Amino acid sequence: MKANSNHRPVFIVGASRSGTELLRSILNQHPSVCVSTETHYFDDLRSRLRGREKQGLTENEARRCADYFRAVMHRPYGHSGQPENSPLSLPTLRETAAKIGTGADAFFEAFCRLDARQKGAERWGEKTPRHIFCLPEIFRAFPEAQVICMVRDPRAVVASYRDWKNMGGFDFDKDPGHKAVLEREEQRVRRSYNILITCLMWSGSIRATVEGRKRFTSEQVFIQRYEDLICNPASALSTLAAWLSLDFHSAMLNAPVTNSSFATFERSAGFAKPSIDRWRTKLNRHEIAVIQTCCVRLMRCTHYHLDPVGTPLCPLLWECLKLPAATINAAAANRSRIGAIVPYVCRRIRFAIGGLIGGTDVAEN
């Protein structure tokens, strides 16, 4: 058993559409764990309050932190949550943060701890896929943290991202205004989509996983393949639970379908094997060829087999010609979700380019 294992925060990260929400749902079936919803804290609010992570906050900064997390408790990040409609009270959040420490990090931890307390869980955590690019910041803020990096076939990631839409799980009767927000969110995702950008972000996330595994210890970083989780959930979850110093609970095998691009919301049907190869019916030959050409090195490193589709130069050239305009369009669509834009962009470019020119076996823990 690891020292203070019941108090080590758990972070779930990885490429978007790689199964991070499924894993969050699985771990939340465990009575001792509560992994909070996406906050995007390390890439958004924390970067906007640079220098105030551990330092005392002004009244306006403290209110900004409180409103940020109360809004996330009302609706998912990016869904126009309203702090005044949050079930999390302002005095409770501020009092809890004050007991933890000073600075923005205290508000983040207070948010996660209060979420866990509501469930009656001893151990708190958080899930934001793009925090894969923030591992150094996570471990500096929380040295005892354990981070699970999800890895999934890039062809499945592209198909899921391209076709994403809300498939249920929200109560529009209680919050009718949320439906219009979700429709705008679907438009944002469609506007953001570009096959090369998605491939680059996948490559960048794998490269960040590789660097994180090298830089930090095996007790701090765990790599979980989506396909292993789906094909043999009992074995995969037993291994993961042991790494987290948790007893395996059979309830973890009853994970719901959440945030799927293709399956409607269900309470206990998360381990759907068709999700592994669904991309074969969703992507055409040229799309598969473009993905495999862009991701070939890291696909081999992560043990994903290439389909014999060749490398058609015309589709690849056409996608390259569209890339500059697509990048500007995606940046504009996501501007409100980006904290400090220069380090945000530079970090992703560094990992994406590194992912294209090199690779390391990341399949084994």
N, C-alpha and C positions, 0 to 999 in steps of 0.2 A: 504494500500500500504506500502511496505517495504521501508525504507530509501535508497535512491540511487539505486533503483531496476534496473534502466536502465543500470547501470554500474557494476552490479554483474556478474562475470564470471560464465559460466555454464560448468560443466564437466559431461560427460556421461561415465559410467564405468559398469563393470559386467563381468561375465564369457564370454570367447570367444564363438562366435556363439549364443549369447543370444538375438540378436536383437539390439545391440548398433548402428550399421550402419543404420538400418531402422529408429531408433529414431533420429539420427543425420540428416537424410534426411528430416524427418518430421519437425523438428525445423528449418531447413534451408529454409523451405517454408515460414516461418514467415518473414515479411519484416524488423523486428527489430533485428533479431538474426542471427549470423553466428557462427556455431560450426565447428571449423577447423578439418581437417583430422588427423588421428593418428600420433602422434609425438613420443610416448613412452618416452617422456622427463624425467619424474620423475623416471623411472626405468632404464634409459639408460644414456643419457648425464649428467643429474644432479648427478647421483651417481658416475660417472667417474670424475666429477669436485667437489667432496665433499669438503666443506669449501669455495667454490667460488660462492655459490648460490647468495649471496648478496654483496660479496666483489669485489673489483676491479680486473679485469682480465688482464693478460699479453697479449701482442699482439698476441701470438700464441693461447692462450685460446680464445680470442675474435674471431679470425679467425675460430677456430674450431667450436664455437657456430654458427657463421654465415653460415659456410659451411653445418653444420648439418641441419639447418632449410631451407636453400635454396635447399638442396637436396630433402627434404620432399615436398617442393613446386613443384619440377620437377616431381617426381614420388612418389607413396605411400611408407611409411616407409618399409625398407627391400627390396626394388625393385631396388637397385643400382642407385638411383637418382644422377644426376650430378649437382653440384652447378652452374657450368658455363652455364648450359642449363635452369636454373630456371628463371621464369618470375619475380621473386623477386630480385631486384638489391641489390648488396652488400652495396653501400652507403646509400640507403634508410633504409635497415634493421639496419645498425649500427647507423645511426642518430636517428632513432626512439627509439632504445634500450637506447641510451645515454640520451634521454629526459625522459625516464621512470625511470632510475636508473642505478645501477651498478650490475655486476654479471651476472651469467647465467640466472637467473630468468627474468631479463630484456629482454634478447633476446627471451625467450619463449613468454613473454607477447607481445613483439613487433611483433613477427611472427603472433600471433593470432589477434592482433589489425589491422595489415595491411591487413590480409585476410578479416576481417570484413569491413574495410574501402573500399576495392575493391567492396564489395557487396552493400555498402551504409548502413550497419547495425550499430545500436548503441551499441549493446551488443555482446561481443565476448565469445567464449568458445572453448572447445577441447574435442575430443573423443578418448580415448585409453582404451579398455576393461581392461587390466591388471593393470591400475591405481587404480582398486578397492583395491589393496593391499597397496596403497600409500595415503590413505585419511588423515592421520596426516600430511604428508608432504604438501599435497595440501592446507590444511587449515592453516598451518603455513605460507606458501608462500602467500596465498590469503585468508585472514580471512573472506572476504565477499562472498566467492564462494558459489555456490549452486551445489550440486552433485546429479545426478540421477543415481540410481543403477538399472540396468536391471536384472530381474530374469526370468528364463525360465526352463521348464521341462527338467531335466537332460537327459532323453531319447532322446528328440529332439536335445539337445546340442551335445550328442555323435554322433547321426546319421549325423548331419550337419557337425561336425568336421571331422568325418571319411571319408565322401564323398566329402569334399570341392574341388572345382576346379573353375577356372575362367569361368564365364558364360556371359562375355561381359561387355561393358561399357567403354572400352579403345579404343583410336584411334590409331591403329597400323600403319596407313598410315603416320601420323605425327611423330610417334615414333616407327619405325619398330624394334629397338633393344629391346623394352619392351616385345615383345612376348616371346623371349627366357628367359628373366628374370622371367616371369610369369610361364613358364614351370618348371624352377628351384624352384620357390616358391611352386608349387604343389608338387614337389618331397620332399621339406623340410617338408611340412605338413604331407605327407604320412609317412615319416621317423619319425616324431614326434609322430604320433598317437599310443596310447595304451589305451585300454578301461579303465583300472584302473587309469592311470595317468589322463585321462580326467575326470573321476569321482572324483578323489581327488581334481583336480583344481576347479571343480564345487562346491564341498563341501567347499573348502577353500574360494571361492568367496562369498558364502552365509554366511559363518561365518564372513568374513570381513564386509559384509553388516550389519549383526547383531551387531557386535561390533561398527561399525561406527554409526549406528542409536542410540545406547546407549550412545556413547561418545559425539556425537555432537547433535545439536538441530534439531527439526523437520523442521525448516526453512532452515537448511543446507543440510539435507539428505532426499531424496525422493526415495521410492521404487516403481518401475514400473514393474508389471508383463507383460511379453510379450503376454500372452494369452488374458489378459484384453484389451490390446491395439489393438489386431487383431479382437477380437469378437465385441467390442463396441468402436470403435475409437473415435467417437464424444464425448462420455461421458468421456472416459479416457483422451483425449487431453484437454477437457474443464477443468478438474480437474488439470491436469499438468500445463496448461497455467496460471490458477489462482494462483497456487503455485509459479510460476515464475514471478508473477505480470505482465503478458502479456495479452493483449486482444486476444481472440480466433479468428483465421482467418480460413475461410473455405479452403484456399489453403493448409493447413496442412493435409487435407484429401486426397490430390493428391500426396502422396509420391511415388517415384519410387522404383522399385525393384533393390536393389544394393547389390552386394557381397553375393548373395544367392548361396547355394550349389546345388540347384535343378532347379531354375527358371532362364530363360535368362533375361538379362537386359531389363527393360521396364520403360518408363517415368512416368507412373501413375497407377501402379498396386501393390503397396507395401502391402496392407492389404489383404493377401491371406490366407483365413481360412484353406485350406488344409495343410498349413505349421504347424498347431498345432498338428495334429495327424499323420503326414506323417511317423513318426518313426515306427508306427505300421506295415507298409509295408516294411520298410528299415532294421529293426533289427530283428534278429531271437530270438527264445524263450530263448536261453541261454544268449544272449547278454542282453536282458531285465532283466533276473534274476540277472545277475552280477551287472548291474547298480542299480537295486532296493535294492540289498543286501548292496552295498556300500553306497548308499545315503538315506537309508530308514528313518533315523531320520529327516534329513532336508527336505526330500520330504513331510513328514507329516507336518512339521512346515510351509512349503510353500504351503500346501494344494494341493499337487499332489497325485492323487489316485494310489495305487499300483495295477498292474495287477496280477491276480491269477496264477502266473507261477511257484511258489515254489522257492526253493533254491538248484539247482543242485550243489552238492559239487565238482564234477570232473571239470566242466568248471571253477568254481571259483578258485580251487586249481591250475589249469593249468595257469590261468592268474596271480596268485600270483607268481608262479615259473618264469614266463617271466618278471616280473616287474623290477628286478635289471638291467638286460640287456637292457630293453626298456628305463629305466631312463637314463642310460649312453648314449644310442643312441640318445635320444631326446635332452639331454644336449649338445651333440656334434653338432647336427643339428642346434641348436639355439644359439651357443656360441657367434656369432657375434651380437646377439640381446640382450645380457645380459650385464648390466653395471658391478657393483661390485657383483661378483658371490656369495660370502659367504652370505651377507645379503639377496640377491635375493632368494637363496635356503632356508635359514633358515626361512624367513618370510612365504614362501609358505608352508613349512612343518608344521609350527606352526598353521596356519589357517586350513590346510587340516586335521591335526589330531584333532584339536578342532571341526571341522565340523563332524567328524566321531563319536565323543563321546558325543556330546551335541547339543542342538538346542533350538531355541526360535521362536515364531511366528513372521514372518517378512512380512506378507501379507498386514497388514493394515498401512496406512499413517496417 
